[in-house]
Amino acid sequence: MRIGTRDSALALWQANTLQERLLELGITAELVPIKSQGDLNLNQPLYAMGITGIFTKSLDIALTQ
């Protein structure tokens, strides 16, 4: 199993917690850190990038391939 996550401190903490809980159930999972458009574009304000998908679209694409 793969767990897609942004590589922010909060997202990694959440993903690691999930990974630990799955391991307790005998399920191994690999963390897949992904940089989103919102993470990569530091020159433009978030509101100028659009409302939807700036932090999740990259995750969606990466995990469906």
PDB file with one MODEL, atoms N, CA, C and O in Angstrom:
MODEL        1
ATOM      1  N   MET A   1       0.840  -1.161   0.000  1.00  0.00           N
ATOM      2  CA  MET A   1       0.000   0.000   0.000  1.00  0.00           C
ATOM      3  C   MET A   1       0.890   1.230   0.000  1.00  0.00           C
ATOM      4  O   MET A   1       1.959   1.245   0.609  1.00  0.00           O
ATOM      5  N   ARG A   2       0.428   2.260  -0.695  1.00  0.00           N
ATOM      6  CA  ARG A   2       1.150   3.532  -0.720  1.00  0.00           C
ATOM      7  C   ARG A   2       0.270   4.604  -0.097  1.00  0.00           C
ATOM      8  O   ARG A   2      -0.937   4.662  -0.334  1.00  0.00           O
ATOM      9  N   ILE A   3       0.902   5.446   0.699  1.00  0.00           N
ATOM     10  CA  ILE A   3       0.207   6.580   1.323  1.00  0.00           C
ATOM     11  C   ILE A   3       0.814   7.849   0.742  1.00  0.00           C
ATOM     12  O   ILE A   3       1.969   8.176   1.010  1.00  0.00           O
ATOM     13  N   GLY A   4       0.032   8.552  -0.048  1.00  0.00           N
ATOM     14  CA  GLY A   4       0.492   9.810  -0.615  1.00  0.00           C
ATOM     15  C   GLY A   4       0.341  10.920   0.412  1.00  0.00           C
ATOM     16  O   GLY A   4      -0.669  10.998   1.111  1.00  0.00           O
ATOM     17  N   THR A   5       1.336  11.767   0.499  1.00  0.00           N
ATOM     18  CA  THR A   5       1.312  12.844   1.480  1.00  0.00           C
ATOM     19  C   THR A   5       2.115  14.032   0.987  1.00  0.00           C
ATOM     20  O   THR A   5       3.120  13.878   0.294  1.00  0.00           O
ATOM     21  N   ARG A   6       1.656  15.215   1.353  1.00  0.00           N
ATOM     22  CA  ARG A   6       2.511  16.379   1.152  1.00  0.00           C
ATOM     23  C   ARG A   6       3.687  16.223   2.109  1.00  0.00           C
ATOM     24  O   ARG A   6       3.625  15.433   3.052  1.00  0.00           O
ATOM     25  N   ASP A   7       4.741  16.965   1.869  1.00  0.00           N
ATOM     26  CA  ASP A   7       5.905  16.796   2.749  1.00  0.00           C
ATOM     27  C   ASP A   7       6.007  17.893   3.801  1.00  0.00           C
ATOM     28  O   ASP A   7       7.094  18.206   4.286  1.00  0.00           O
ATOM     29  N   SER A   8       4.857  18.474   4.149  1.00  0.00           N
ATOM     30  CA  SER A   8       4.841  19.430   5.263  1.00  0.00           C
ATOM     31  C   SER A   8       4.922  18.654   6.581  1.00  0.00           C
ATOM     32  O   SER A   8       4.626  17.460   6.623  1.00  0.00           O
ATOM     33  N   ALA A   9       5.314  19.324   7.632  1.00  0.00           N
ATOM     34  CA  ALA A   9       5.453  18.663   8.939  1.00  0.00           C
ATOM     35  C   ALA A   9       4.126  18.035   9.378  1.00  0.00           C
ATOM     36  O   ALA A   9       4.108  16.896   9.845  1.00  0.00           O
ATOM     37  N   LEU A  10       3.023  18.762   9.235  1.00  0.00           N
ATOM     38  CA  LEU A  10       1.725  18.234   9.655  1.00  0.00           C
ATOM     39  C   LEU A  10       1.307  17.038   8.808  1.00  0.00           C
ATOM     40  O   LEU A  10       0.873  16.017   9.343  1.00  0.00           O
ATOM     41  N   ALA A  11       1.434  17.160   7.496  1.00  0.00           N
ATOM     42  CA  ALA A  11       1.027  16.062   6.619  1.00  0.00           C
ATOM     43  C   ALA A  11       1.866  14.812   6.878  1.00  0.00           C
ATOM     44  O   ALA A  11       1.338  13.700   6.890  1.00  0.00           O
ATOM     45  N   LEU A  12       3.161  14.992   7.083  1.00  0.00           N
ATOM     46  CA  LEU A  12       4.022  13.833   7.368  1.00  0.00           C
ATOM     47  C   LEU A  12       3.672  13.199   8.714  1.00  0.00           C
ATOM     48  O   LEU A  12       3.691  11.976   8.848  1.00  0.00           O
ATOM     49  N   TRP A  13       3.358  14.017   9.697  1.00  0.00           N
ATOM     50  CA  TRP A  13       2.958  13.477  10.992  1.00  0.00           C
ATOM     51  C   TRP A  13       1.682  12.639  10.834  1.00  0.00           C
ATOM     52  O   TRP A  13       1.581  11.541  11.381  1.00  0.00           O
ATOM     53  N   GLN A  14       0.721  13.165  10.087  1.00  0.00           N
ATOM     54  CA  GLN A  14      -0.533  12.436   9.869  1.00  0.00           C
ATOM     55  C   GLN A  14      -0.278  11.136   9.116  1.00  0.00           C
ATOM     56  O   GLN A  14      -0.810  10.090   9.488  1.00  0.00           O
ATOM     57  N   ALA A  15       0.527  11.191   8.066  1.00  0.00           N
ATOM     58  CA  ALA A  15       0.808  10.002   7.266  1.00  0.00           C
ATOM     59  C   ALA A  15       1.578   8.962   8.070  1.00  0.00           C
ATOM     60  O   ALA A  15       1.302   7.767   7.960  1.00  0.00           O
ATOM     61  N   ASN A  16       2.540   9.402   8.875  1.00  0.00           N
ATOM     62  CA  ASN A  16       3.291   8.464   9.713  1.00  0.00           C
ATOM     63  C   ASN A  16       2.387   7.816  10.755  1.00  0.00           C
ATOM     64  O   ASN A  16       2.534   6.630  11.052  1.00  0.00           O
ATOM     65  N   THR A  17       1.460   8.579  11.309  1.00  0.00           N
ATOM     66  CA  THR A  17       0.514   8.019  12.275  1.00  0.00           C
ATOM     67  C   THR A  17      -0.340   6.940  11.614  1.00  0.00           C
ATOM     68  O   THR A  17      -0.551   5.870  12.186  1.00  0.00           O
ATOM     69  N   LEU A  18      -0.824   7.224  10.420  1.00  0.00           N
ATOM     70  CA  LEU A  18      -1.605   6.231   9.683  1.00  0.00           C
ATOM     71  C   LEU A  18      -0.763   4.998   9.374  1.00  0.00           C
ATOM     72  O   LEU A  18      -1.226   3.869   9.530  1.00  0.00           O
ATOM     73  N   GLN A  19       0.471   5.216   8.938  1.00  0.00           N
ATOM     74  CA  GLN A  19       1.362   4.103   8.632  1.00  0.00           C
ATOM     75  C   GLN A  19       1.581   3.214   9.862  1.00  0.00           C
ATOM     76  O   GLN A  19       1.579   1.988   9.748  1.00  0.00           O
ATOM     77  N   GLU A  20       1.768   3.822  11.025  1.00  0.00           N
ATOM     78  CA  GLU A  20       1.960   3.063  12.262  1.00  0.00           C
ATOM     79  C   GLU A  20       0.708   2.258  12.614  1.00  0.00           C
ATOM     80  O   GLU A  20       0.808   1.100  13.017  1.00  0.00           O
ATOM     81  N   ARG A  21      -0.464   2.867  12.463  1.00  0.00           N
ATOM     82  CA  ARG A  21      -1.723   2.166  12.770  1.00  0.00           C
ATOM     83  C   ARG A  21      -1.929   0.986  11.826  1.00  0.00           C
ATOM     84  O   ARG A  21      -2.373  -0.082  12.248  1.00  0.00           O
ATOM     85  N   LEU A  22      -1.609   1.180  10.557  1.00  0.00           N
ATOM     86  CA  LEU A  22      -1.736   0.088   9.594  1.00  0.00           C
ATOM     87  C   LEU A  22      -0.780  -1.044   9.940  1.00  0.00           C
ATOM     88  O   LEU A  22      -1.144  -2.217   9.855  1.00  0.00           O
ATOM     89  N   LEU A  23       0.445  -0.695  10.330  1.00  0.00           N
ATOM     90  CA  LEU A  23       1.428  -1.712  10.691  1.00  0.00           C
ATOM     91  C   LEU A  23       0.959  -2.529  11.887  1.00  0.00           C
ATOM     92  O   LEU A  23       1.208  -3.733  11.957  1.00  0.00           O
ATOM     93  N   GLU A  24       0.274  -1.873  12.835  1.00  0.00           N
ATOM     94  CA  GLU A  24      -0.293  -2.590  13.981  1.00  0.00           C
ATOM     95  C   GLU A  24      -1.312  -3.636  13.523  1.00  0.00           C
ATOM     96  O   GLU A  24      -1.523  -4.639  14.206  1.00  0.00           O
ATOM     97  N   LEU A  25      -1.939  -3.405  12.380  1.00  0.00           N
ATOM     98  CA  LEU A  25      -2.906  -4.348  11.813  1.00  0.00           C
ATOM     99  C   LEU A  25      -2.255  -5.345  10.859  1.00  0.00           C
ATOM    100  O   LEU A  25      -2.934  -6.169  10.246  1.00  0.00           O
ATOM    101  N   GLY A  26      -0.932  -5.260  10.742  1.00  0.00           N
ATOM    102  CA  GLY A  26      -0.197  -6.171   9.872  1.00  0.00           C
ATOM    103  C   GLY A  26      -0.134  -5.730   8.421  1.00  0.00           C
ATOM    104  O   GLY A  26       0.189  -6.531   7.544  1.00  0.00           O
ATOM    105  N   ILE A  27      -0.438  -4.466   8.157  1.00  0.00           N
ATOM    106  CA  ILE A  27      -0.430  -3.941   6.791  1.00  0.00           C
ATOM    107  C   ILE A  27       0.764  -3.011   6.636  1.00  0.00           C
ATOM    108  O   ILE A  27       0.880  -2.011   7.344  1.00  0.00           O
ATOM    109  N   THR A  28       1.649  -3.349   5.707  1.00  0.00           N
ATOM    110  CA  THR A  28       2.791  -2.469   5.467  1.00  0.00           C
ATOM    111  C   THR A  28       2.412  -1.418   4.431  1.00  0.00           C
ATOM    112  O   THR A  28       1.667  -1.693   3.491  1.00  0.00           O
ATOM    113  N   ALA A  29       2.926  -0.236   4.617  1.00  0.00           N
ATOM    114  CA  ALA A  29       2.615   0.868   3.713  1.00  0.00           C
ATOM    115  C   ALA A  29       3.855   1.712   3.501  1.00  0.00           C
ATOM    116  O   ALA A  29       4.674   1.884   4.404  1.00  0.00           O
ATOM    117  N   GLU A  30       3.975   2.227   2.308  1.00  0.00           N
ATOM    118  CA  GLU A  30       5.093   3.097   1.936  1.00  0.00           C
ATOM    119  C   GLU A  30       4.583   4.532   1.856  1.00  0.00           C
ATOM    120  O   GLU A  30       3.540   4.794   1.257  1.00  0.00           O
ATOM    121  N   LEU A  31       5.321   5.458   2.461  1.00  0.00           N
ATOM    122  CA  LEU A  31       4.966   6.867   2.355  1.00  0.00           C
ATOM    123  C   LEU A  31       5.524   7.418   1.046  1.00  0.00           C
ATOM    124  O   LEU A  31       6.676   7.166   0.691  1.00  0.00           O
ATOM    125  N   VAL A  32       4.696   8.168   0.342  1.00  0.00           N
ATOM    126  CA  VAL A  32       5.099   8.775  -0.918  1.00  0.00           C
ATOM    127  C   VAL A  32       4.927  10.292  -0.789  1.00  0.00           C
ATOM    128  O   VAL A  32       3.842  10.814  -1.044  1.00  0.00           O
ATOM    129  N   PRO A  33       5.997  11.007  -0.393  1.00  0.00           N
ATOM    130  CA  PRO A  33       5.906  12.462  -0.283  1.00  0.00           C
ATOM    131  C   PRO A  33       5.804  13.096  -1.670  1.00  0.00           C
ATOM    132  O   PRO A  33       6.538  12.724  -2.586  1.00  0.00           O
ATOM    133  N   ILE A  34       4.902  14.040  -1.813  1.00  0.00           N
ATOM    134  CA  ILE A  34       4.658  14.682  -3.095  1.00  0.00           C
ATOM    135  C   ILE A  34       4.586  16.194  -2.887  1.00  0.00           C
ATOM    136  O   ILE A  34       3.909  16.676  -1.980  1.00  0.00           O
ATOM    137  N   LYS A  35       5.286  16.922  -3.729  1.00  0.00           N
ATOM    138  CA  LYS A  35       5.219  18.391  -3.703  1.00  0.00           C
ATOM    139  C   LYS A  35       4.024  18.821  -4.545  1.00  0.00           C
ATOM    140  O   LYS A  35       3.870  18.391  -5.688  1.00  0.00           O
ATOM    141  N   SER A  36       3.198  19.656  -3.979  1.00  0.00           N
ATOM    142  CA  SER A  36       2.028  20.158  -4.702  1.00  0.00           C
ATOM    143  C   SER A  36       2.348  21.494  -5.364  1.00  0.00           C
ATOM    144  O   SER A  36       3.380  22.106  -5.089  1.00  0.00           O
ATOM    145  N   GLN A  37       1.450  21.935  -6.237  1.00  0.00           N
ATOM    146  CA  GLN A  37       1.623  23.243  -6.872  1.00  0.00           C
ATOM    147  C   GLN A  37       1.691  24.341  -5.815  1.00  0.00           C
ATOM    148  O   GLN A  37       2.461  25.293  -5.949  1.00  0.00           O
ATOM    149  N   GLY A  38       0.888  24.207  -4.769  1.00  0.00           N
ATOM    150  CA  GLY A  38       0.908  25.189  -3.695  1.00  0.00           C
ATOM    151  C   GLY A  38       2.227  25.208  -2.939  1.00  0.00           C
ATOM    152  O   GLY A  38       2.619  26.242  -2.399  1.00  0.00           O
ATOM    153  N   ASP A  39       2.917  24.066  -2.897  1.00  0.00           N
ATOM    154  CA  ASP A  39       4.224  23.987  -2.245  1.00  0.00           C
ATOM    155  C   ASP A  39       5.334  24.542  -3.134  1.00  0.00           C
ATOM    156  O   ASP A  39       6.270  25.175  -2.645  1.00  0.00           O
ATOM    157  N   LEU A  40       5.227  24.304  -4.434  1.00  0.00           N
ATOM    158  CA  LEU A  40       6.297  24.651  -5.368  1.00  0.00           C
ATOM    159  C   LEU A  40       6.288  26.117  -5.786  1.00  0.00           C
ATOM    160  O   LEU A  40       7.346  26.713  -5.986  1.00  0.00           O
ATOM    161  N   ASN A  41       5.123  26.689  -5.917  1.00  0.00           N
ATOM    162  CA  ASN A  41       5.012  28.067  -6.402  1.00  0.00           C
ATOM    163  C   ASN A  41       5.024  29.022  -5.209  1.00  0.00           C
ATOM    164  O   ASN A  41       3.982  29.302  -4.615  1.00  0.00           O
ATOM    165  N   LEU A  42       6.195  29.511  -4.872  1.00  0.00           N
ATOM    166  CA  LEU A  42       6.340  30.398  -3.723  1.00  0.00           C
ATOM    167  C   LEU A  42       6.310  31.877  -4.111  1.00  0.00           C
ATOM    168  O   LEU A  42       6.424  32.755  -3.255  1.00  0.00           O
ATOM    169  N   ASN A  43       6.154  32.141  -5.406  1.00  0.00           N
ATOM    170  CA  ASN A  43       6.170  33.518  -5.894  1.00  0.00           C
ATOM    171  C   ASN A  43       4.778  34.111  -6.066  1.00  0.00           C
ATOM    172  O   ASN A  43       4.633  35.323  -6.222  1.00  0.00           O
ATOM    173  N   GLN A  44       3.768  33.272  -6.040  1.00  0.00           N
ATOM    174  CA  GLN A  44       2.408  33.732  -6.290  1.00  0.00           C
ATOM    175  C   GLN A  44       1.563  33.496  -5.047  1.00  0.00           C
ATOM    176  O   GLN A  44       1.675  32.438  -4.428  1.00  0.00           O
ATOM    177  N   PRO A  45       0.725  34.447  -4.667  1.00  0.00           N
ATOM    178  CA  PRO A  45      -0.148  34.232  -3.507  1.00  0.00           C
ATOM    179  C   PRO A  45      -1.127  33.077  -3.775  1.00  0.00           C
ATOM    180  O   PRO A  45      -1.554  32.863  -4.910  1.00  0.00           O
ATOM    181  N   LEU A  46      -1.469  32.348  -2.722  1.00  0.00           N
ATOM    182  CA  LEU A  46      -2.368  31.201  -2.877  1.00  0.00           C
ATOM    183  C   LEU A  46      -3.676  31.588  -3.553  1.00  0.00           C
ATOM    184  O   LEU A  46      -4.174  30.847  -4.401  1.00  0.00           O
ATOM    185  N   TYR A  47      -4.240  32.736  -3.190  1.00  0.00           N
ATOM    186  CA  TYR A  47      -5.521  33.123  -3.778  1.00  0.00           C
ATOM    187  C   TYR A  47      -5.423  33.336  -5.289  1.00  0.00           C
ATOM    188  O   TYR A  47      -6.424  33.202  -5.994  1.00  0.00           O
ATOM    189  N   ALA A  48      -4.247  33.661  -5.791  1.00  0.00           N
ATOM    190  CA  ALA A  48      -4.071  33.887  -7.225  1.00  0.00           C
ATOM    191  C   ALA A  48      -3.931  32.581  -8.005  1.00  0.00           C
ATOM    192  O   ALA A  48      -4.075  32.570  -9.228  1.00  0.00           O
ATOM    193  N   MET A  49      -3.651  31.479  -7.305  1.00  0.00           N
ATOM    194  CA  MET A  49      -3.483  30.182  -7.968  1.00  0.00           C
ATOM    195  C   MET A  49      -4.813  29.485  -8.219  1.00  0.00           C
ATOM    196  O   MET A  49      -4.853  28.480  -8.929  1.00  0.00           O
ATOM    197  N   GLY A  50      -5.869  29.981  -7.667  1.00  0.00           N
ATOM    198  CA  GLY A  50      -7.156  29.314  -7.806  1.00  0.00           C
ATOM    199  C   GLY A  50      -7.557  28.702  -6.482  1.00  0.00           C
ATOM    200  O   GLY A  50      -6.747  28.603  -5.560  1.00  0.00           O
ATOM    201  N   ILE A  51      -8.782  28.302  -6.395  1.00  0.00           N
ATOM    202  CA  ILE A  51      -9.321  27.815  -5.128  1.00  0.00           C
ATOM    203  C   ILE A  51      -9.114  26.316  -4.953  1.00  0.00           C
ATOM    204  O   ILE A  51      -8.765  25.868  -3.861  1.00  0.00           O
ATOM    205  N   THR A  52      -9.323  25.538  -6.003  1.00  0.00           N
ATOM    206  CA  THR A  52      -9.336  24.083  -5.832  1.00  0.00           C
ATOM    207  C   THR A  52      -8.063  23.427  -6.344  1.00  0.00           C
ATOM    208  O   THR A  52      -7.526  23.807  -7.384  1.00  0.00           O
ATOM    209  N   GLY A  53      -7.603  22.462  -5.613  1.00  0.00           N
ATOM    210  CA  GLY A  53      -6.566  21.560  -6.073  1.00  0.00           C
ATOM    211  C   GLY A  53      -5.126  22.002  -5.932  1.00  0.00           C
ATOM    212  O   GLY A  53      -4.232  21.245  -6.310  1.00  0.00           O
ATOM    213  N   ILE A  54      -4.849  23.189  -5.407  1.00  0.00           N
ATOM    214  CA  ILE A  54      -3.449  23.609  -5.392  1.00  0.00           C
ATOM    215  C   ILE A  54      -2.595  22.760  -4.453  1.00  0.00           C
ATOM    216  O   ILE A  54      -1.379  22.678  -4.628  1.00  0.00           O
ATOM    217  N   PHE A  55      -3.212  22.134  -3.470  1.00  0.00           N
ATOM    218  CA  PHE A  55      -2.458  21.250  -2.573  1.00  0.00           C
ATOM    219  C   PHE A  55      -2.789  19.772  -2.783  1.00  0.00           C
ATOM    220  O   PHE A  55      -2.078  18.915  -2.258  1.00  0.00           O
ATOM    221  N   THR A  56      -3.838  19.449  -3.529  1.00  0.00           N
ATOM    222  CA  THR A  56      -4.235  18.042  -3.655  1.00  0.00           C
ATOM    223  C   THR A  56      -4.150  17.473  -5.061  1.00  0.00           C
ATOM    224  O   THR A  56      -4.049  16.255  -5.215  1.00  0.00           O
ATOM    225  N   LYS A  57      -4.188  18.303  -6.084  1.00  0.00           N
ATOM    226  CA  LYS A  57      -4.204  17.803  -7.455  1.00  0.00           C
ATOM    227  C   LYS A  57      -2.973  16.954  -7.763  1.00  0.00           C
ATOM    228  O   LYS A  57      -3.094  15.905  -8.394  1.00  0.00           O
ATOM    229  N   SER A  58      -1.789  17.391  -7.329  1.00  0.00           N
ATOM    230  CA  SER A  58      -0.560  16.619  -7.562  1.00  0.00           C
ATOM    231  C   SER A  58      -0.627  15.257  -6.883  1.00  0.00           C
ATOM    232  O   SER A  58      -0.162  14.260  -7.436  1.00  0.00           O
ATOM    233  N   LEU A  59      -1.203  15.215  -5.689  1.00  0.00           N
ATOM    234  CA  LEU A  59      -1.383  13.933  -4.992  1.00  0.00           C
ATOM    235  C   LEU A  59      -2.302  13.023  -5.794  1.00  0.00           C
ATOM    236  O   LEU A  59      -1.991  11.851  -6.004  1.00  0.00           O
ATOM    237  N   ASP A  60      -3.431  13.561  -6.242  1.00  0.00           N
ATOM    238  CA  ASP A  60      -4.389  12.770  -7.007  1.00  0.00           C
ATOM    239  C   ASP A  60      -3.731  12.167  -8.248  1.00  0.00           C
ATOM    240  O   ASP A  60      -3.896  10.980  -8.532  1.00  0.00           O
ATOM    241  N   ILE A  61      -3.000  12.977  -8.970  1.00  0.00           N
ATOM    242  CA  ILE A  61      -2.350  12.508 -10.208  1.00  0.00           C
ATOM    243  C   ILE A  61      -1.294  11.447  -9.904  1.00  0.00           C
ATOM    244  O   ILE A  61      -1.251  10.406 -10.561  1.00  0.00           O
ATOM    245  N   ALA A  62      -0.456  11.705  -8.927  1.00  0.00           N
ATOM    246  CA  ALA A  62       0.636  10.775  -8.602  1.00  0.00           C
ATOM    247  C   ALA A  62       0.121   9.410  -8.145  1.00  0.00           C
ATOM    248  O   ALA A  62       0.706   8.377  -8.471  1.00  0.00           O
ATOM    249  N   LEU A  63      -0.962   9.414  -7.400  1.00  0.00           N
ATOM    250  CA  LEU A  63      -1.452   8.153  -6.838  1.00  0.00           C
ATOM    251  C   LEU A  63      -2.317   7.357  -7.801  1.00  0.00           C
ATOM    252  O   LEU A  63      -2.593   6.183  -7.554  1.00  0.00           O
ATOM    253  N   THR A  64      -2.745   7.965  -8.879  1.00  0.00           N
ATOM    254  CA  THR A  64      -3.543   7.213  -9.846  1.00  0.00           C
ATOM    255  C   THR A  64      -2.720   6.677 -10.996  1.00  0.00           C
ATOM    256  O   THR A  64      -3.253   6.004 -11.879  1.00  0.00           O
ATOM    257  N   GLN A  65      -1.438   6.961 -11.001  1.00  0.00           N
ATOM    258  CA  GLN A  65      -0.568   6.454 -12.080  1.00  0.00           C
ATOM    259  C   GLN A  65       0.031   5.138 -11.716  1.00  0.00           C
ATOM    260  O   GLN A  65       0.787   4.565 -12.501  1.00  0.00           O
TER     261      GLN A  65
ENDMDL
END
